[in-house]
Amino acid sequence: MATLSSPTSIYRPYVGRFAPSPSGALHFGSLIAALGSYLRARSQQGKWLIRIEDIDPPREVKGAADDILRTLEAYGFEWDDVPLYQSQRTAAYQAQIDLLLAQDKAYFCQCSRKQIQAMGGVYDGRCHHLPQTQATNVVKSGAVRIVNTTQVQQFDDNLMGHISVDSHFAAEDFIIKRSDGLYAYQLAVVLDDAYQGITEVVRGCDLIEASCRQLSLYQNFGLAAPQWLHLPLACLSQGFKLSKQNHAQAIDTRHPQSSLNAALAFLGQQPVETQGSVAQMLAQAVNQFQLSTIPQQSEILIEP
């Protein structure tokens, strides 16, 4: 299994990002991710970009993308460049898939979740080795899987330290295009982070294992990988994180000061003065930001 640590020593100006999906309003967990990525980027004198990850229409809420941007503005966040919408990038995703298929670096698969469970929960690559007559029958339908030759199992996280995932998970030929025709998160996020020149991905620990799969794609595509920094998740109970799927309450856009200081406290940062504007609060938070005081744990329980 491969191991990836920090990218090469070639200097790249810092570029960070916040990439919400428009499946609902921003909640406290979203605010932590936005704030953590913003503080990290601005403390490095870097750029901070917004990407709306809108390539899963069944999960999206009408008007949520605009609401997310308005909420970020209400909290004083200022982003560089215009927001990037993944829905405008589908041609790039398909071009990459077409290239992989042509090079026999990806293949079609019609295996169901039930079948994969019978394999032990990890897909065993059987569709890649179908006889030609059977393979032809699945070409126009089913999911597309990457031939995972790189199989990254370990990497170094700038907060959580050395991360290692299960070897079977790391070796799996994972899906890059779903059977319903939608593009998989793993593919889209790698191509978009590379396209936007992201040098460090700051996000929640729920995606820490997925980083190995994304690093496998970076290697496969010959792209420069970013560094990684995974933040603790805000949880109501162990293993139950705040999320839109769990109907987490939207953050207050009329009185953002208390929520900002609560998010700073969650991230182990000092509180800031609430008398000025939210932009002034963020500027003070950037000036006193300390990576070393963020708790090195995957979950933190909060009061409902």
Backbone torsions as a table, in degrees:
resi	resn	phi	psi	omega
1	MET	NA	145.1	-177.6
2	ALA	-84.1	154.6	175.1
3	THR	-124.8	134.2	174.8
4	LEU	-121.3	136.1	173.5
5	SER	-113.5	-144.3	-178.5
6	SER	-67.3	152.9	176.9
7	PRO	-62.0	175.3	-179.9
8	THR	-58.1	165.4	-174.3
9	SER	-77.9	-1.0	177.9
10	ILE	-60.6	127.5	-175.5
11	TYR	-73.3	131.8	172.5
12	ARG	-128.6	130.0	176.7
13	PRO	-54.7	141.4	-174.8
14	TYR	-65.3	130.9	172.8
15	VAL	-135.5	119.0	176.3
16	GLY	-114.3	177.6	-178.5
17	ARG	-158.2	159.7	169.4
18	PHE	-124.5	127.9	-169.9
19	ALA	-130.9	75.7	180.0
20	PRO	-78.5	154.2	171.0
21	SER	-96.5	142.7	-176.9
22	PRO	-83.9	53.8	-179.4
23	SER	-99.3	9.5	178.7
24	GLY	158.1	-178.3	-178.0
25	ALA	-72.9	156.9	175.3
26	LEU	-68.6	136.0	177.9
27	HIS	-116.8	-174.1	-174.8
28	PHE	-62.4	-37.7	177.1
29	GLY	-63.1	-38.7	176.3
30	SER	-64.4	-40.5	179.9
31	LEU	-62.1	-39.2	178.0
32	ILE	-61.1	-45.3	179.8
33	ALA	-64.8	-43.5	179.3
34	ALA	-64.0	-46.6	-177.3
35	LEU	-66.3	-44.6	-179.9
36	GLY	-60.6	-43.7	-179.8
37	SER	-69.3	-36.5	-180.0
38	TYR	-66.8	-48.2	-179.4
39	LEU	-61.6	-41.6	179.9
40	ARG	-63.2	-46.2	-178.4
41	ALA	-65.3	-48.6	-176.4
42	ARG	-69.4	-32.3	178.0
43	SER	-69.3	-19.1	176.1
44	GLN	-97.4	10.2	-176.3
45	GLN	56.8	34.8	-175.6
46	GLY	-105.0	178.0	176.6
47	LYS	-86.0	151.6	176.8
48	TRP	-130.7	117.5	-174.1
49	LEU	-109.6	158.1	175.6
50	ILE	-114.4	132.7	172.8
51	ARG	-129.1	126.6	176.5
52	ILE	-93.9	115.8	-174.8
53	GLU	-92.5	82.2	-171.5
54	ASP	-110.9	56.4	178.7
55	ILE	-117.2	21.6	177.1
56	ASP	-131.5	70.8	-174.1
57	PRO	-51.3	-37.7	-179.6
58	PRO	-60.1	-24.1	-178.0
59	ARG	-97.7	-7.4	-173.0
60	GLU	-85.7	149.5	179.2
61	VAL	-108.7	129.6	-178.8
62	LYS	-57.5	129.5	178.3
63	GLY	84.1	-4.7	-175.4
64	ALA	-66.6	-36.1	-178.6
65	ALA	-61.1	-47.0	178.8
66	ASP	-65.7	-37.4	179.0
67	ASP	-64.0	-38.9	177.9
68	ILE	-60.8	-45.8	-179.6
69	LEU	-64.9	-40.2	177.9
70	ARG	-64.6	-38.4	179.7
71	THR	-65.8	-43.3	177.7
72	LEU	-60.5	-41.1	177.5
73	GLU	-63.6	-40.7	-179.9
74	ALA	-63.1	-26.7	179.5
75	TYR	-93.4	7.3	173.5
76	GLY	86.0	4.9	-180.0
77	PHE	-72.3	134.8	175.6
78	GLU	-122.6	123.5	-177.9
79	TRP	-106.9	158.2	178.1
80	ASP	-94.5	145.0	179.4
81	ASP	64.6	171.6	179.1
82	VAL	-80.8	148.4	177.9
83	PRO	-59.2	143.0	177.0
84	LEU	-98.9	132.3	178.5
85	TYR	-106.6	124.8	-179.3
86	GLN	-61.3	-29.3	180.0
87	SER	-62.1	-17.5	177.4
88	GLN	-92.1	3.0	-174.0
89	ARG	-115.0	8.9	-172.9
90	THR	-64.3	-30.5	178.3
91	ALA	-62.7	-37.3	178.3
92	ALA	-67.5	-39.2	178.2
93	TYR	-63.5	-46.0	-177.4
94	GLN	-67.0	-37.1	178.6
95	ALA	-61.5	-40.2	178.6
96	GLN	-66.2	-41.3	178.8
97	ILE	-64.5	-43.7	178.8
98	ASP	-59.5	-40.4	179.3
99	LEU	-65.6	-43.6	179.7
100	LEU	-63.4	-42.1	178.8
101	LEU	-63.3	-42.1	-179.4
102	ALA	-64.2	-29.6	-178.6
103	GLN	-94.8	8.0	-176.1
104	ASP	57.5	33.7	175.5
105	LYS	-102.7	3.6	175.5
106	ALA	-151.9	161.1	-178.3
107	TYR	-156.0	162.9	-179.7
108	PHE	-86.8	149.7	-176.8
109	CYS	-147.0	131.6	178.0
110	GLN	-110.7	12.2	-178.4
111	CYS	-65.1	137.1	-179.9
112	SER	-86.4	167.6	176.4
113	ARG	-60.8	-37.0	178.8
114	LYS	-62.8	-42.0	178.1
115	GLN	-64.2	-40.4	-179.2
116	ILE	-68.1	-35.6	174.8
117	GLN	-61.5	-38.0	178.2
118	ALA	-67.4	-20.9	176.1
119	MET	-81.7	-2.4	-177.5
120	GLY	103.6	9.9	176.9
121	GLY	93.9	-8.6	178.0
122	VAL	-123.6	126.9	-177.4
123	TYR	-62.5	137.1	-172.4
124	ASP	-99.9	7.3	174.4
125	GLY	80.0	12.7	-170.9
126	ARG	-62.5	-32.0	-176.6
127	CYS	-71.4	-20.8	177.7
128	HIS	-69.0	-20.6	-174.5
129	HIS	-114.0	20.7	177.0
130	LEU	-65.2	146.7	169.5
131	PRO	-57.4	151.4	-172.8
132	GLN	-54.9	-39.6	-178.1
133	THR	-64.4	-39.1	177.3
134	GLN	-72.2	-39.3	-179.4
135	ALA	-61.8	-37.8	-179.9
136	THR	-61.6	-33.7	-177.7
137	ASN	-69.8	-20.4	-177.7
138	VAL	-104.9	0.8	-173.5
139	VAL	-62.7	-37.8	-173.9
140	LYS	-90.6	4.2	178.5
141	SER	-150.7	167.8	-179.3
142	GLY	95.4	174.4	178.6
143	ALA	-81.1	164.6	173.1
144	VAL	-111.7	130.1	179.3
145	ARG	-115.3	145.0	175.8
146	ILE	-79.6	142.3	168.8
147	VAL	-79.5	103.5	-168.2
148	ASN	-85.6	78.4	-179.0
149	THR	-80.4	-22.5	-174.9
150	THR	-83.2	-39.8	169.6
151	GLN	50.5	55.7	179.3
152	VAL	-69.6	125.7	-177.2
153	GLN	-109.5	-20.4	-173.7
154	GLN	-139.9	152.7	172.3
155	PHE	-159.4	169.8	179.3
156	ASP	-107.6	126.7	179.8
157	ASP	-101.2	138.6	-174.4
158	ASN	-71.9	-8.6	173.4
159	LEU	-119.4	-47.6	-172.7
160	MET	-84.9	-8.6	178.4
161	GLY	84.3	-148.7	-175.6
162	HIS	-76.8	128.2	-177.4
163	ILE	-116.7	133.3	176.9
164	SER	-133.2	135.8	-179.9
165	VAL	-113.5	167.4	179.4
166	ASP	-57.9	137.5	-175.1
167	SER	-64.5	-33.9	178.9
168	HIS	-68.3	-39.6	176.0
169	PHE	-62.3	-44.0	-177.8
170	ALA	-65.6	-30.5	-175.0
171	ALA	-87.8	-12.3	-173.3
172	GLU	-63.6	140.1	168.7
173	ASP	-77.1	95.7	-171.6
174	PHE	-87.9	165.3	-174.3
175	ILE	-78.9	134.1	174.2
176	ILE	-115.1	-13.1	169.9
177	LYS	-144.9	129.0	-173.4
178	ARG	-75.5	163.1	-179.5
179	SER	-67.8	-19.7	176.9
180	ASP	-86.5	6.1	177.4
181	GLY	90.2	-3.2	179.8
182	LEU	-86.7	148.2	-177.7
183	TYR	-80.4	138.4	-176.8
184	ALA	-74.0	148.7	179.8
185	TYR	-55.2	-44.5	-174.9
186	GLN	-57.0	-44.9	-179.6
187	LEU	-67.8	-50.5	-174.7
188	ALA	-61.9	-43.3	-175.5
189	VAL	-67.6	-35.8	178.5
190	VAL	-67.9	-48.8	-179.1
191	LEU	-63.5	-36.6	-178.7
192	ASP	-75.9	-39.6	176.5
193	ASP	-62.7	-38.9	177.1
194	ALA	-67.8	-42.3	-179.8
195	TYR	-61.5	-38.5	-178.4
196	GLN	-88.4	-1.9	178.2
197	GLY	70.3	32.3	-178.4
198	ILE	-66.4	128.1	-178.9
199	THR	-100.2	-21.7	175.8
200	GLU	-147.4	130.1	177.0
201	VAL	-97.2	118.0	176.9
202	VAL	-112.0	119.1	-176.1
203	ARG	-161.2	-177.8	-176.5
204	GLY	-77.2	159.7	-177.1
205	CYS	-69.8	-9.8	176.3
206	ASP	-65.7	-16.7	-178.9
207	LEU	-108.1	13.2	-173.7
208	ILE	-67.7	-39.8	178.3
209	GLU	-67.8	-36.1	-179.6
210	ALA	-61.5	-22.0	179.6
211	SER	-59.7	-34.7	178.9
212	CYS	-64.1	-40.9	177.9
213	ARG	-66.5	-38.9	179.0
214	GLN	-67.7	-37.6	175.8
215	LEU	-64.6	-34.9	175.1
216	SER	-61.0	-40.6	178.7
217	LEU	-68.6	-40.7	176.8
218	TYR	-56.3	-45.0	178.4
219	GLN	-64.6	-45.1	-178.3
220	ASN	-60.2	-39.1	-176.4
221	PHE	-88.5	-6.3	-178.0
222	GLY	70.4	33.1	-178.3
223	LEU	-103.9	150.7	175.9
224	ALA	-72.6	123.1	-178.3
225	ALA	-81.5	148.5	173.4
226	PRO	-79.4	173.6	165.6
227	GLN	-85.5	173.5	-172.8
228	TRP	-134.2	144.2	177.2
229	LEU	-148.7	106.4	-176.2
230	HIS	-103.2	126.9	-174.9
231	LEU	-91.7	154.3	174.8
232	PRO	-59.9	150.3	176.8
233	LEU	-93.0	139.9	173.1
234	ALA	-81.8	119.5	-175.2
235	CYS	-125.4	142.8	175.7
236	LEU	-81.8	-28.9	172.8
237	SER	-152.0	169.8	-175.9
238	GLN	-58.7	124.6	178.9
239	GLY	79.2	2.3	-178.0
240	PHE	-117.9	87.2	-175.9
241	LYS	-80.3	155.5	169.8
242	LEU	-64.5	130.0	178.8
243	SER	-158.3	163.1	176.5
244	LYS	-65.5	-35.8	178.5
245	GLN	-64.4	-29.8	178.2
246	ASN	-92.3	14.1	175.7
247	HIS	59.9	42.9	176.6
248	ALA	-63.6	144.0	-177.1
249	GLN	-70.2	138.7	178.2
250	ALA	-66.3	145.1	177.8
251	ILE	-73.6	153.0	-176.0
252	ASP	-76.6	118.9	179.3
253	THR	-89.5	-11.2	-178.7
254	ARG	-86.0	-32.8	179.8
255	HIS	-131.5	75.2	-173.4
256	PRO	-77.5	-14.2	-171.2
257	GLN	-59.3	-45.4	-176.9
258	SER	-67.4	-37.5	178.8
259	SER	-67.1	-36.9	177.7
260	LEU	-62.1	-45.9	-179.7
261	ASN	-68.2	-33.5	176.5
262	ALA	-64.9	-39.9	178.2
263	ALA	-68.3	-37.7	176.4
264	LEU	-62.9	-43.1	179.0
265	ALA	-62.9	-41.1	178.0
266	PHE	-57.6	-38.8	-178.7
267	LEU	-85.8	10.0	176.7
268	GLY	74.1	21.5	-178.6
269	GLN	-100.3	159.0	177.7
270	GLN	-71.8	146.4	176.8
271	PRO	-66.5	160.0	179.1
272	VAL	-120.0	161.7	179.7
273	GLU	-64.3	137.9	-177.5
274	THR	-103.5	4.3	-176.6
275	GLN	-76.8	-29.0	-178.3
276	GLY	-89.1	-163.8	179.7
277	SER	-76.7	164.8	177.5
278	VAL	-65.4	-31.3	176.6
279	ALA	-63.0	-39.9	177.1
280	GLN	-67.6	-36.2	176.7
281	MET	-62.2	-44.8	179.7
282	LEU	-65.4	-39.1	178.9
283	ALA	-61.7	-42.3	177.5
284	GLN	-65.2	-40.5	179.5
285	ALA	-62.7	-38.9	177.5
286	VAL	-63.3	-44.2	-177.1
287	ASN	-63.0	-32.2	-177.0
288	GLN	-106.6	13.4	-177.6
289	PHE	-65.0	134.5	177.6
290	GLN	-132.3	111.8	177.6
291	LEU	-61.1	-35.7	-173.8
292	SER	-66.2	-16.8	-178.1
293	THR	-95.9	-3.5	175.1
294	ILE	-70.7	129.9	-178.4
295	PRO	-59.5	133.7	178.9
296	GLN	-90.8	66.7	178.3
297	GLN	-143.6	152.0	-173.9
298	SER	-77.6	-27.0	-178.2
299	GLU	-136.8	147.0	171.7
300	ILE	-133.0	126.4	179.4
301	LEU	-78.1	138.0	178.5
302	ILE	-125.5	162.3	176.5
303	GLU	-76.7	139.0	179.1
304	PRO	-67.9	NA	NA
